[in-house]
Amino acid sequence: MKPTSDLSSKTKTELTAMARRKKIPVTSGMLKNDLVKAIKKGLRKIEAQKKSKTAKKTSKKKSPKTAKAKTARKPKSTSRKKSPAKVKVKKAPAKKSATRKPKTARSPKTAVSPTHSKPAETDLPDRYGDHRLVVLARDPNWAYAYWDLNPAQVRGLLKSARQTADNARWILRVYSAALHPVEEKGDYFDVDVNLQGGNYYLNLSRPGARFIVEIGVMDASGMFRPTAQSNPVILPLDHPSDTLAQESTFSENMIPPRVSSFTKPPSSRSQ
């Protein structure tokens, strides 16, 4: 069993996978600290069950086997007398009686009530294979990126880049995109990420700016090979807007006329 002190260094995805292997009940919406506590508690419970099983095995004593009494054999006589040959007599076949016994009525079977089995509890999968990259603005300086890549397209990308899954260098390339036109990409910077992590926080520090992010592999020649592009994201401003709303004026024509009294609607029931 792995030491529990290494659990804090694992990612949330790794902790969830470990809990499923050990059959420890966790949910997908748990925080990392809650996952660590649940896994530690489950590992202690598994260890206690193993100790109790070994203690029960050692406590059981083997019951002594009862010795089987050997039957005394009769001494063989030296002089053997030949017994006279027995004549087999054939028995005549018994005649079937004409009258048959009435069949007894069988009691009706009791209906067994069907047992409804409880549906098995299943957790949501960690990946769906949609092959997409999504970026969300968290505040004026930070953005949150998460990805779900298709395994078949990832294998094709690694094959074209002549990389393996172990030594491939995965990159998030962040472009500063102009607001108009929206298709134009400007300067960029690269961030190394762990593909199995599935998410990353980007420190952009440009309030009100627009960004587009791509995820891909850097091959041996230094060429970036993207495989998915995110949605454009605009960070919120860190100060009040400079544009002021136009003041609106009201006139007497905009005020609705006053109603002096209300009339009660007629009852639908006939008197």
N, C-alpha and C positions, 0 to 999 in steps of 0.2 A: 504494500500500500504506500502511495506517495505521501510525503510529509505535508501536513496542512499549512506549513509556513510558506510554501510556494504558491498558494492559491491566490494571494493578493497580486502576484506578478502576472497572472494570466488575464486574458481579455474576457469580456462577457460572453462571447461566442464559445470560447474554449471551456469556460466554466459550465455553460449550459450543456455542451456535448459531454463533459465529464459526468455531470449529474445524471444524464440519460443512460450512460454506460453503467453506472453504479445503481440505477433504478432508484434514484433519490427524487422525490416529488418536488418539482419547481415549476414556476410559470414563466412565460415569455416576457411579462411586464415587470419582473423583479429587477431591482437595482443591483449593482455589482456587489455592494456590501452585504445585501440580503442574500445574494447567491452564495457568497463565501460562508456566511453563517449557516445557511441551510445545508451546504455540502459538508462542513465540519461536523454538524450535528448528525448527518446521515452516516458519515464515515465512523464516528464514534459508536453509533448504533450497530453498524455492520461488524465492527471489531468486537463489541460485547456479545453479539450473537455467536460469532465464531468461538469465543472463549467458553461460552456456556455449552456449546456442542462438544468441544473437546473435553470439558469437565464431566459431562454425562457419559461419554464413552469410557473414560478411565474409571468411573465409579461403578460401572456395571461389572459384576463378577460372573465368571463362567460357572454355570451349575455343573456339578460332577455328573458324569454320565453313569447311568445305572448299568451295572454289569449284567449282561444277559446270561441267564442260567443255561448252561449247555445240557441238553437232554442226553441222558445215559443211553448209550447204544447197547442193544442186546448182543451178547456174544454169539458169533456165528457157530452154528452146529456143524460138526465135521461130517455127520452122516446126513445127506440130503435125501428126503423121501419124495418121490415123484407123486404129485397129486393127480388124481384121475382127470382126464380131459372133460371139461364141461361141455354139455350139449346145448347149443343155443336154440331156444324155442321162439319161433316167430309168433308175435302177438297179432291177433286178428284186429283189423282196423275198426275203431269204434264207430257205430252208426250215429249219424247226426240226427238229433231229434227234430221232428217236424215243427214243434212249437218253439218259437224264439222268445227270448226274454224281452219284455218291453224296455225300450230305452228310457233311462231316467232323464227328466228335463234338467238341463243345465241352468244354473243360476246366472242371471244377467251380470255381465261385467260392470263393475263400478267405474263411472266416468272419472278419469284422472284430470284434475284441474291443471291446465297448462301453466308452466312456470315461465314468467317473463324475465329473461336475462337482462342485466343492466348493460347499457351500451358502454363499450370500452372508451376510456378517456384518452383523447389524442391531443397532442400539442401542435401548434402551428409550425410549419416548416421554417427553417432559417433562411432558405433561399427559394425563389420561384423561377429563376432562370429567365427573367424578362429582358436581360441585357440592356440596362439603362443606368444612367448616372444622374442623380438629383442633387441640386444645391439649394439650400434654404438660408435666408438671411436671419441671423440670430439677434444682432444688434448693429449699431453703426460701424463696428470694427471687425466683427467676426461673422463667419458663415459656416454652416454645417453641410458636409457632403457625405452622401452614402450611395453605394453602388450594388447592383445585383447583375452579375455577368453570366452569360450562358456558357457552360463548360465546353460545348463543341466549338464555339467561336473563339474561346480562349486558347484551346489547343491549336486551332488553325493559325491564330496570331503568333503563338510561340514557334510553330513550325516555320512560318514565313520569316520570322526574325532570327531563326536558328538559335533559339534559347530553350532551356528546360525549365520546368516548374520550380526547381530548386534554386537555380542561379539567375532567374529572370529579375530584372530591375523594373518595378512598376512605378509609374510617374503620374502625378496629377499636374497637368500644365494649366495654369491659370492665366487667362487672357484678360486684359483690360479692354472692354468693348465700348465703342462710342454709342451714345444714345441715338444719334441719327447720322448715317443709316445704321440700322441695327445689325446688318450682316457683317460689318467691318470689324476686324480684330486688330488690336494694337499690340503693345508690349506684353510680355509674359514672363512668368517665373515658374520653376519646377519644384515640386515637393515629392520626396520619396515616401511611399506608403506601403503598408502590408496588405496584399490583396485579400487575405483571409480575414483581416479585421473588419472589412465591410463599411467603414465610415472613418471620417477625419474632420477635425475642426481647422478651418483656414483662417489665419490672422491676416486680414486684408488692410485694415486701418485706413480706409478711404471712404468716409461717409458720403452717401449720395452717389457713389460711382457704380458703374455697371460692369459685370464680369460674366465670362463664359469659361467653363472648365472642361477639359478633356482628360480621359484616362487611357493609358496605353503603356507600351513597353519600350525601353531604350535598348537598341541592339548593340552589338559589339563595335560597330563603326560610329556610334554616337548619334544615330538617326532615331528620332522619335516616331513610333508607330502607334497612332491612336486607334482605339476600338469602340469608344462611345463618347458622346458629347452631351453635356448637361444643358439644362434650360438656362436662359439668361436670368441673372439675379441682380437686383439693385439694392444696395445697402441703404437703410434709412438715414436721415440727417441727424446730426447730433446737436442741432440748434433749431429754433423756430424758423419757419419759412419766411423768406424775404418778400414774397408776393402777398399783397393784402387783398382781401375780398372787397368787391365793389359794394359801396353802401346802397342799400335799397330804400326807396321812399314809399310811403303809403298814401293813398288818397281816399276820399270818402266813397268813391265808387267801388272800392275793393272791399268795403265793410258790408257784410250781408245784412239784409233787412231784419228787423226785430219781429218776432212773432208774438202777438198779444196774448193768445191763449191756445191751448191744445184741445182738440176734440177727441173724445174717447172712441176708439174704433168699435163698430157694431159687433156684437157677440155672434159667433158662428153657430151656437146652439139655438134651436128653434124653441120659443117659449110656448 
